[in-house]
Amino acid sequence: MSNNSQSYGLEALMEKMGELHASVKATQSQLLEHWRPSIRGPFQQSAANLAAYIGLRRHDLRELQGDLAAMGLSSLGRCEGHVLATLDAVIQALKRMHGETVPREDIEKVKHAMEEDQLLLRRHTNQLLGPAPSHRWTRFMVTFPTEAATDYPFVRDLLTRGMSCARINCAHDSHAVWENMIDNLRRAELEMGKRCKVLMDLAGPKLRTGPVAFGPPVLHLNPKRDREGKTVKEAHVTLDSSGRPGGSNRRSSLPSLSVPHKWLKKLRAGDEVHFRDLLKRSRKLRIAERLSPTEVLAICSDGAYIGPGTRLEHHDGDKKLGAETLEFSPDPLEIRLYEGDVLLLTREPLPGESQKYDETGNVVAPPHISCQQPEVFSFLQSGEKVWIDDGRIGALIEKVDGAGAWLRITHARKQGEKLGAEKGLNFPDSHILLPALSEKDRTDLAFAVEHADIIGCSFFHQASDIDELIDLMKQLGGGQLGIIAKIETHKAVENLPEIIIHGSRHDFGIMIARGDLALEIGYERLAEIQEEILWVCEAAHVPVVWATQVLESMVKLGIPSRAEITDAAMAERAECIMLNKGEYLLNALAVLDSVVMRMQNHQSKKTSKFRALHW
C-alpha cells in the first residue's frame, strides 16, 4: 500500500509538473512574440528565460513546492536564472524515481543549459560594469561629492579602497565640475593601473521644491551647552581676509567673518578680539591658530549674533586695532513645519517663506514654497499623499486651486521639520505624466556621451522612456554606452520586464533606488519589492545596483548601525552596491569590502553556500 501510495504521489507530481511546463512554455511564446521587435540578437537567450520566469510566477506554486521538497527534489525556489532547465531537471528526476529511463544526453543537455544561463549574468555584468576585483564578485559604486573635482588624493584613495564605478549626479554641480571630477579619476586610473567606469546619472523628471527667500545677513555663533547651562563645546568661526563674503553658507563646514587683510595679519594665537553683538552684548573671540595667510581660527564661548559692520577690536601691544566685518552672504529663511500645519505649494516661482503673523500673533499667511515643475499641478487631486525631503515630511493635499496645492502636514517630528530648497517631492497617489527627459537632461546627455561609460536614467516609468533615451543617445553618438535604469516608482516596478527588454539594446542594468521607491510604494512593501526586482533581473541575466542609504550612518557619522551591517550583507546578492557621499566614505568602503568578502562565502544570490563551520 505504501509503494502504491508513493507511486500515485509520483504520478500526480509528474502530471502537475507536465502541466506547469506546458503553461510556462505557452506564456514564454506569447511574450517573446510581443517582445521580438525590441530584442537584440545577443539578448535572445536571456529574454527567453525572462519570459519563462514570468510564465512560472503567474502560478501559485507554494503547495507544489512543498510536495517537491518532501520528495527531496528542487522546490523551484532558486530557478530564476534557468527556469526551463530547472523544470526539465525536476521532471527527469521524477521519471527516474518512477522507474523510467532518461537518456543521458537529455540529462547532460539540462546541465549544460543551467551552466550557460549562469554564465550570461556574469558576462552581462562584466560588459556593463567592467571586470570584478580579484577578491570579490560584487562591484562598488561611489557617488562623487563636489570635492572630487578639486581633491585628487581623495579620488585616488577611493580607487585604492575598491571603487569600481564613479557616479556623477547630474542634479548637482556643473559641466566644468564634472569634467574636473573625471579628469581626476582618469589620472588616478593611469597612476594605479586600474580601470573605473563613470556613470553619469541624469536628473530626470524628479520633482523638487523651489528656492527659499534669504533672511537678513546675520551669523549666529551658538556654543553647545549642557542642561545646567555650562558650555560643553565652544563655537568656532574663521576670520577671513580673502575677499569671500562671510556667513555660514560656505564651502567649509565652519562659518566665517570677512575682515580687512591689513587688520587680520596682525592677529596671533592667543589674542582676544572684543566686540558688541547685534543684541548689544559684550562678547569676545579667542584666536586659536592661523590656518593660512588669509584665515585664522577663532573660538567663541558665548552665543553671539554678528552682522556686516560689527566692530572688532584687539590690542597689539599698547595699540588698540579695530576693523568692521565686511560683506555677508545671508542664509535662507527657516521654514519649520509641524504636524497639523498648512503649507502652500505654489504654482508661481515665489521664493519660499515661513508663515506671517499679525500684531496679535495670529497666522495671516501660511508658509509657502514653489515646485520647480509647475506642470505637475495638472495631475494633483485633493486627498492624495505627498512626501517631502525623502519622507521627512508627510502631507495630504486638501485642495488644488489657482494659487497651487494646499497641503496639510500629517508627518513631522515634535520639534518640527525644516523645509529647504531643492528637496524632493513625491506624489505616490498621483498619476503624473511628465516628459522622461527635460531640456537640462538633453544638455547633460550631450556632455555625458563625450565623457561617461554609462548613462543613468531617473524616474523612467515605461519602455517608451527608454526608447526615447536610446534614440537620443544614438543621435549624439553614444550608441556604445551602457544604461542603468533606476527603479523608483510603482509604475516602473509594474513595467520592469518591458523596461529590461527595451533597455537590453545596450549593455544594461537596473538600480534599485530604494529611497524614492519606498516613498512611492510604501515603506512596508520595500523589502518585498526589492526581492522581486532582484528575482526578475536574475531571470533576465541583468546586473543590479543596490542603492540608497547603504551604511549611511557609517558614511556620515563614522559608526554603522547593526541594521546597516545586515543590510550590507544582504546587498551582496546584487552585482553592485552604491555608497553615497559623506565625511567617512573611505572608512565605509573598507567596512563594506570586509562584509561583502565574508558574505560571498555564505551565499550566492538566493543560494546558501555551506562552507565548513567552526563547531
N, C-alpha and C positions, 0 to 999 in steps of 0.2 A: 504494500500500500504506500509505503514511504517512497519507493522508487517511482511508482506510478504518479504520485503527487509531484515529485520532483520533475518528472518528465513533462507533466502537464504545465508546471510552472515555467519550464524552459520554452515549451511551445508557445505559451501565452506571451512570454517576453520576446521571443523571436518574431511573433506576429506584430506586437506593438512596435518593435524596432524597425520592422519592414515598412509599416505604415508611416512611421516618423521619417524614415529615409526617403520614401517616395514624396512625402509632403515637402520636405526640405528641398529636394531636387526641383519640385514644381515651382516653389517660390523663387528659388535661385534662377530658374529660366526666365520667369516673368520679370524679375528685377534687372537681370542682365540685358534683356531685350530693351527695357526702358532706359538703361544707362549707356547702352552701346555707343551712341554718338559721342559721348563725353569721355570714354575710356581710352587712354593712350595705350599703345602696344605693351610696353613693359609692365603695366599695371593690371593686365588681364587676369592673371592668376590670383592676385590679391583681391580684385573686385569680385571674382567668383567666390572666394572664401567669405568675403563680407556678406554677399548675397545669401550664401548658405547659412551664415550665422544668424542673419535676420530671420530667415525661414525657421531656424531651430528655436529662436527665442519668441516666436509667435505662439508657442505651445507652453502650457504649464507642465513642466517636467518633474515636479517635485516627487510625485508618487512613483513615477518610473525610475527616477534616480535612486530612491530608497530600495526598490526591488533589485536594481543592478548592483548596488553596493552590498546587499545581502548575499549576492552570489559571488562576491569577491571580484567584481568586474569594475571597469571605469564607470563612474557615475556621471560622466559627461561634463563635470564641473570645471575641467581645465582644457576644454577643447577649442577655445577661441581661435587659436592660430591655425587650426587644421580640422575643420568641422567634419567634412565628409569622410576624411581618413579615420577620424575617431569613431564615427558611426560604423564604418566598414570594419574596423578592428573589433568593436563590440559584437557585431553580428557574426563575424568569423569565430570569435571565442564561444559564442552561444551555440553555433553549429557544431563545433568540436566537442563541447560539453554534451551535446545531444547525440554524439556518436557519428556525426557526419565527417567526411573528409574535405578539407580545404586545401586546394593546391598551394604548394609552397610559393609559386610565383605570385599568387594573389596576396599572400602574407607579406612578401618582400615589396610588392607594389605599394601596399599601405604604409609600410615602414619608410620607404623612400619618399612618399608624399608628405609624411609628417616632417621628415628632416628638411625637405625642400621648403616647406612653409615656414619653418623656424628660421631658416637662413634669410628669408625675404625681409623680415623685420630688421635684422642686423644690417642687411645691405642697404635698405632704405634709410636707416638711421645714419650710417656712415656717409651716404651721399648727401644728406641734408646737413648734418652737424659735424662731419669730419670724423677721423678715427678716434676711438676711445683712448683714454690714458692707459698705460700698461698695467696699472694695478686695480682698475675698476672699470665696469662697463658703463655706468651712469655718468653722463656729462654734467658739468656745472655751468650755468649761465649767470652772469652778473650784470645788474643794471648799473650803468656808469653814472656816478654823480658828476656834477659840473666840474669839480676839481680834477677829474680825469683829463681835462683839456690842458691843464697847466702843471700838473704834478706827475711828471714822467716816472719817478721812482714808485709811486703808488700803483700805476698801471703795470709796471714790471713786476711788482710784488703780487698783484692779482694773478698774473700769468704764472708766476712761480708757485702760488698756492693752489693751482689747479683749475683756473678758469678756462673753459673750452669755447665759450661763446660770450661775446660782449654785447649787451643790449643797450641801444640808444633809444630813449623815449622821446619821440618827436613832438610830444605835447609840451616839452620844456626846452629851453636854451635856443640856439640859433644854428644856421648852417656853418658859420665860422667856428663856433664852439665844437660842433660835431666833427668838423674836419680836423681840428686840433686833437680831439679825442682819438680819432682813427689814426692820425699820424703818430701819436704816442704809442698806440697799440702795435702798429706795423714796425716801428723802431724796436719795440721790445721783442717782437717775433724774431727779427733778424739777430738781435743780440743773444737770444736764448735758444734759437733754432727750434722754436715751437710754433705751431700754426693755431690761430684762434679765429673763429668765424665772427662776423659782425652782423647782428640783427638790428635793422632799423624799424622800429615799431611805430607805424603811422597812428596818429591820434584818433582818426575815425570820427564818427558822429557821437562822440562822448559828450553828454550834456553837463555843463558846468555853470556855476554861479559867476556873475559878472564882478566888476571891480567894487571895492568898498571906499567910501569917501575918507579923506585924510582928516585927522584931528589936528589940533594945534601943535606946533613944534615944541614938544616937551619931552625931556628924558627923565624917567623915574628911576632913581637908584634905590633898590629895595633889598637891604640885607635880610637874611633869614633869621628868625628868632624862635626860641623855644616857648613853651607855654607860660613861662614866668617872665617873658619879655626880654630875656638875655640873647644877645647876638651870638648865633652859632656859626654863621657864615657871612663874612663881610661882602659887600657889593664891589665888583671890580669894573673899572672903566679905563679906556685908553685915552690919553691926551694926544691928539694927532695934529701935526702941522703940515701934512702933505697936501692940503687943499681940498681933500674929500669932505663932504658935509658930515657933520656929526649926527648922532641919532642911534637908534637900535637896529635899524634895517641896513645891516652891512654884511659884507662877505665874511667877516669874522663873527664868532659867537659872542664877542664882547661888545657892549655899547661903547660909543666914542663921543668925545667932545673935540670939535675943531677949534684950534687955537693958533695964534701967530707963531711962526717959527722962531723969530728972534727971542720971544719970551720962553718958549719951550726949551731951547738949547741950554738955558741957564739952570734947568732943574736937575737935581741929583737925588739918588736913592736916599730915603730918609727925610727929605724935605716935606714940609707941610704946606698945603695950599688952602687958604681960608676963603670962604665966600658966604653970601647970604642967598638962600634959595628963593624960589618964587613965592613961598609962603613966609618970607622974611625971617627965616630961622638961620641961626649961625651954624655953619657946617664946615667940615674940613676934609681934605683928601690927603692921604699919605702916599708919597711916591715910593713904589716898591722896587722898580727896576726900569732900565732903559731897554726897550725892545728893538729899536732901530734908530737911525739918525733923526727920524721924524715921529717916533712914537715912544711914549713912556706908559708904564702900567701904574695906575693909581688905585687906592683902596679907600672905601668909604664905610665907616662903622655905623652911620645913622642914615635913615631914609632921607632922600632929598629930591626935589623937583627942580630941574635946570632947563633953561631955555636960551635962545640966542640973546646975547648981550649981558649974560650973567658975569659979574665982575669977579675975577680970580686974582688972589694976591699971595705972594710968598716973599720971604726975606732972603736976600743974598748978601750975607754979612750984615752991614748996617743999613743996606738999601732995601726998601720995600718995592718990589717989582709987581706990577699989575697988568692984566690983559682981560679982554672980554671974549667970551665964547662967540664963535663965528656962525656961519650958516648951518642950519639944521635940516635933516630930512625927516619930515613928520611921519609918524606911524599911522596906519589905518585906524579908523574908529573901531571900538569894540562893539560888536553886535552880539549880545548874550541872550540866548533863548532858554526859556523854562517851559516845562510841561504845562499845557493849557494856553500858552501864548498864541497870538495870531501873527503870522508872517505873510507879507505880500510879496509874491514872486512877480516882478513887474515885467510887462511887455517892453517898455521903453528902457534903453540902456542908461538908467539912472544910477549913479554911484550909491552903493548900499549905505544905509544909516540905521541907527538904533531908533527906538520909539521916542516920540516927542511928548512932553508933558505941558499942561497949562500951569498957571500960578498956584493952583490948589493941589497939584501933584497928580491930577488925573491924566491918563493917556489920551492924547488927542489925535495921534497918528501912530499906527503900528510900525514896527521895524520893516524895512523893505530891502530887497536885493534883486538884481535882474538875472535873467537867464541869457547866456551867450547866444543861444539859438532860439530866437523868438518864434520861429515857425512851429515849435513844439506845442504851443498853446492850442493849436487847432485839433490836437489829439487828446486833450485832457478833459476829464469829466469829474463832477463832484462825486465824493465817496471813494475815490481812488487813492491808494497809498503813495507816499513819497518818502524816499530815503535820501538824506543829505550827508556828504562828507563821510563816505564809506560806512554809512549806517549809524554814525554817532548821533544823528538827529533824525527822528521819525515824525511823520505828519500825515494828515488826511486832507484832501482837497475839499474845502467847504463849498466853494463856488468859483466859477471862472467868468470874468466879465471883461470890459474894455480895459480895465487897469492891469489885469493879469489874473493869476491864480491865488486865491486866499487860502492859506494853509493853517490848520490848527495843529500845534505841536503836540504829539502824543508820546514821544520818547525822548527823554533828556535826563541827564543826571540831576540830582537835587541841587547841586551848585551851579546848574546851568551849563550850556554848551556854547562855546564861542563859534560864531559863523564868520567865515572869511571868504575872500575872493578865490576863484579857480577851484572851488570844491565840487566834487562830483554830485550829480543829481540822478537818481534812479526812480523810474516810474514803473514798478513791476506789474501794475494792473492795467496800464495804458497801452493801447495798440498804436505805437508810434512808428511812422514810416518816414524816415529821413534818407537822403542820398547816402550811399555807402562811402563815398569819397567826397570830401569837401574840397574847395579850391586850395586850401592850405595843404591838404593831403596830396593833391596833384603836384604842387610845387615841391613838397618834401620828397615825393616819389622820384621826381626827376633827379634830385640830389642823390637819393639812395641808390638808384640804378648805377650811378657812377662810382659809388664808394662802398656799398654793402655787399654781403654774400646772401643774405636772407631778408625778405620783407615780411614784417609782422602786420597783420590787419586786425583792427579792433572793432568790436560791435558790428561785425558782419552777421546777418541773420539767416541768409539763404544762399543757395548755389549761384543765383544770378549776381550776387555781390562779388563772389569770387571770379565769375566770368568777366565782370567789369574791370576788376583789378588786373587780371591776366591780359586782357586786351590792351589796357593802357601800358602795362609793362612791356608788352611786345612792341607797341608804338615807340616807346622810349629806348628800346634796345636792351631790355632786361629779361629777355626770354630764357636766359640761362640761370637766373637766380632762383633760390628756394623760397618757399612761402610757409609761414606759420600762421594759422588761423586761431584767434583767441575765441574760446567758447565762454561767453559771459552773459548770455540771455536765455530765457526759456525757449524762445523761438529757434535759436541756434542749436540747442540741445535736440529739439524735435527734428531739425533738418540736418543733423550731423552726418548721416550716411551720404546724402546728396552733396553736402559741402566737401566731404572727403573725395568723392568720385570726381567732382569738377576740379578740385584743387590738385588732384594727382597728375594733371598735365605737367606740373612742375615737381621737383623734389619737394615733398610736402610733409608738414607736421601739424599737430594740434597742441595748443596751450590751454590747460585748464586754469582759467583766470578766476580763482576762487573768491576774490573779493567782491567784484560786481556780480558774479554768478550767485553767490549766497544771498545778496540783496534781491536779485531778480526772481529766484525760485523759492526763497525762504531758507533760513539757516538750518532748519530741521531736516531739510532734504539734501543738503550739500554732500554729506558722506555717501548717500545712496547714489546721487547723480554722478559724482566724480568716479565712483566704481564703474558705473555703466559706460562712461566715456572711455575709461581705461579698457574695458572689455571690447567695445566697438572698434577702438583704434587697434587693439591687438589683432582682432579679426581681419582688419584691413591692412595689417602689417605696416602701420603708420606710427612713427615715433610721437611720444607725448612729452610735453614740458609741464612739470608740476610747479605751479607758481602761486604767489601771494602769501605773505606772512610766514614764509619758511624761516625758522629760527629768528623771528623778528625781535624778541627780547634780547637775544644774543647779539644781533646786529646793532641794535640801538643802545642797549644798556650794558652789554658785556657778559651777561649771565643768562643762559637759556632756561626756560621753564621745563618742567618734566614733560608736560603735554607736547611741547615743541620738539623734544627729542624723539618722542614716539611718532609724531607726525613726520619728522625727517626720516625715520626708519621706514615708515610706510611709503614715503616718496621714492625709495629705492626701486620700486616697481616700475616707475616711469623711466624713460630713456634719458631725460634731462631734468635737472632741478634748478629753479631760478631763485637767486637771492637778490633782495632789494638793497638799496644803498643805506649806509649807516656808519656811525663812528667806528664800530668794531667789526666791520665787514671782513677784514683779513682774518681775524680770530674765528669768525663764524665759518669761513671757508675751511679752516683746519678742523673744526669740530665736525662739520658736515662730511668731510672726507673720511674721518675716523668712523663715524656712524655708518656711512654707506658701505665702506670696506667690510665692516663686521657683518652687516645685514646681508650682503651678497653671498655670504657663506651659508645663509639660512633660508633664503628664498630667491626664486626667480619668477617674476610675475606672480601668479597665484599659487605656484607650486612650492611646497616646503622642501628644503634640501636637508637631508638628515646626516649632517656631519657628526662625528663621534662626540658625545658629551663627556663630562669630567666626573661623573659619579655613577 
